[in-house]
């Protein structure tokens, strides 16, 4: 039966870097579980790899067809952006890796079962988070520093310690700049569950 390795943590903790490293490790044999969003694509992102970028019409189609497992909408500086997971029948025997929020982790875990969904919770210092966020935003065609600030503050609330505990997450992986040690620890955790 397939498993889902669910990467979560605040913005700029290194989720994308870890995601790519796990996918690139052929010995793990992980596939992408691609989520959906109505937000605009960012520089460097790829349709069907980073997200499925959809409009509100497609979102309504997924809702009507009963394929939405979970969804959440954020009121951003640029207007509402919706993120969601849809059940497209992809999880019979394959093992997947995905990036999402604490809320989406809980809903996907409840939908597929705790024995199939494994959290990989990444932490970092606030200083590192701000530095990484700023560097990433500078690379955008139209940097949106107000949204960066909103996201940073919202993440602080979304990933508060009591919410992590309520979700049953007991392990965390610190991305403190020693990237090889960080990646090694996560790979070992994934291998132990395969």
LOTIKE-921684 format. One line per field, with one value per residue (C-alpha): residue number from 1; x, y, z. Coordinates in Angstrom, 3 decimals. Layout:
N
n NUM,...
c1 X,...
c2 Y,...
c3 Z,...
END
This chain:
194
n 1,2,3,4,5,6,7,8,9,10,11,12,13,14,15,16,17,18,19,20,21,22,23,24,25,26,27,28,29,30,31,32,33,34,35,36,37,38,39,40,41,42,43,44,45,46,47,48,49,50,51,52,53,54,55,56,57,58,59,60,61,62,63,64,65,66,67,68,69,70,71,72,73,74,75,76,77,78,79,80,81,82,83,84,85,86,87,88,89,90,91,92,93,94,95,96,97,98,99,100,101,102,103,104,105,106,107,108,109,110,111,112,113,114,115,116,117,118,119,120,121,122,123,124,125,126,127,128,129,130,131,132,133,134,135,136,137,138,139,140,141,142,143,144,145,146,147,148,149,150,151,152,153,154,155,156,157,158,159,160,161,162,163,164,165,166,167,168,169,170,171,172,173,174,175,176,177,178,179,180,181,182,183,184,185,186,187,188,189,190,191,192,193,194
c1 0.000,1.395,2.658,2.773,5.736,4.303,6.771,5.536,6.909,6.934,7.654,11.380,12.350,13.734,10.710,11.273,14.961,14.137,11.314,13.657,16.362,13.947,12.606,16.144,17.154,16.309,16.832,13.714,11.505,9.187,6.735,5.263,1.848,1.001,-1.477,-3.612,-3.692,-5.455,-2.492,-0.313,2.738,6.035,9.355,11.033,7.860,6.577,2.958,2.317,5.442,5.208,1.389,-1.456,-2.320,-6.061,-8.662,-11.847,-13.859,-11.684,-11.836,-15.637,-15.482,-13.305,-15.690,-18.764,-17.156,-16.405,-12.665,-11.559,-10.001,-9.117,-8.897,-7.973,-8.202,-5.877,-6.729,-3.516,-2.450,-3.273,-6.694,-7.867,-5.689,-6.989,-4.822,-6.267,-5.661,-7.817,-8.240,-7.402,-6.935,-3.122,-2.366,-2.827,0.737,3.118,5.005,4.669,6.199,4.260,4.584,1.678,0.408,-0.341,-4.051,-3.666,-1.471,-4.193,-6.918,-4.843,-3.755,-7.385,-8.462,-5.774,-5.011,-2.277,-0.434,-0.020,0.842,4.126,4.943,8.356,8.187,10.998,12.034,14.489,15.303,13.253,16.412,17.034,13.378,13.389,16.694,15.555,12.138,13.684,16.148,13.357,11.095,13.858,13.969,10.308,9.434,7.331,8.467,5.624,7.200,3.867,2.770,6.104,5.443,1.844,2.963,5.749,3.353,0.594,3.058,4.083,0.493,-0.205,2.830,2.553,3.769,0.332,-0.954,1.973,1.255,-2.486,-1.619,0.329,3.680,6.476,9.567,11.106,14.083,16.066,17.356,20.005,22.329,24.063,22.105,23.828,23.160,19.563,19.000,20.672,18.417,15.271,16.388,17.000,13.492,11.936,13.916,12.794,9.142,9.484
c2 0.000,3.418,5.961,9.745,11.612,14.987,17.893,20.831,23.896,27.640,29.464,29.431,26.508,24.652,22.534,22.844,21.941,18.865,17.907,18.019,16.071,13.291,13.046,12.953,10.038,7.108,4.624,6.045,5.730,8.576,10.242,13.744,14.282,17.568,19.890,22.564,26.334,29.364,31.630,32.862,30.862,32.229,32.527,29.113,27.109,24.547,23.591,20.005,19.835,22.652,22.844,22.474,26.136,26.417,29.127,29.407,27.626,24.511,24.735,24.598,21.574,19.693,20.585,19.481,16.170,15.427,15.122,17.748,16.137,19.424,23.062,26.319,29.899,32.677,36.348,37.735,41.215,40.178,38.757,35.258,32.275,28.737,25.645,22.136,18.433,16.406,12.630,11.546,7.869,8.008,6.206,2.487,1.210,4.080,6.116,9.883,13.045,16.285,19.740,21.273,23.090,21.761,21.941,20.036,17.432,16.725,16.369,14.180,12.022,11.628,10.843,8.239,7.025,7.651,4.493,5.910,9.583,10.493,14.089,15.599,18.822,21.313,24.092,26.975,30.147,33.253,35.002,32.299,32.350,36.096,35.994,33.135,34.725,38.029,36.388,34.383,37.412,39.482,36.945,37.475,39.586,41.802,41.319,41.594,42.380,43.066,39.509,38.191,39.933,38.695,35.131,35.293,36.485,34.040,31.127,32.023,31.491,28.506,26.575,27.482,24.723,23.770,23.277,20.983,18.929,18.783,17.357,14.560,15.619,14.631,14.921,17.966,18.393,21.616,23.229,25.423,25.729,22.340,21.069,17.697,16.706,17.855,15.903,12.783,12.760,13.057,10.393,7.987,8.662,8.010,4.786,3.540,3.838,2.320
c3 0.000,-0.971,1.538,1.535,3.016,3.897,4.129,6.170,7.911,7.751,4.511,3.625,5.869,2.849,1.948,-1.799,-1.502,0.572,-1.795,-4.796,-2.955,-2.003,-5.548,-6.960,-4.704,-6.967,-4.116,-2.423,-5.509,-4.487,-6.878,-6.749,-5.236,-6.926,-5.200,-6.829,-6.399,-7.816,-7.056,-9.915,-10.855,-9.453,-11.244,-11.368,-10.727,-13.229,-13.958,-12.950,-10.803,-8.290,-8.407,-10.822,-11.428,-11.911,-12.187,-10.127,-12.821,-12.593,-8.790,-8.970,-11.305,-8.797,-5.971,-7.934,-8.888,-5.203,-5.793,-3.259,-0.162,1.487,0.575,2.216,1.027,2.141,1.945,0.476,-0.546,-4.149,-3.249,-2.243,-3.181,-2.766,-2.288,-2.397,-2.677,-5.030,-5.075,-8.575,-7.743,-7.723,-4.460,-4.894,-4.348,-5.117,-2.519,-2.751,-1.377,-1.075,0.451,2.307,5.364,8.817,8.043,4.774,6.499,9.057,6.427,4.116,7.075,8.122,4.538,3.713,7.261,9.789,8.721,5.184,5.823,7.543,8.549,7.909,9.903,9.173,11.519,11.267,13.151,12.449,11.253,8.619,7.602,7.004,5.101,2.844,2.278,1.279,-1.117,-2.759,-3.113,-4.723,-7.573,-8.490,-11.517,-9.241,-5.639,-3.147,0.211,1.878,1.062,2.357,5.691,5.852,5.149,7.771,10.492,9.514,9.534,13.069,14.162,11.895,13.190,16.867,19.185,20.468,16.900,16.094,19.220,18.433,15.014,16.715,15.259,17.625,15.417,13.773,11.472,11.891,8.712,10.277,7.295,7.563,4.612,4.193,7.825,7.467,4.238,5.651,8.727,6.612,4.122,7.015,8.348,4.925,4.420,7.839,6.752,3.267
END
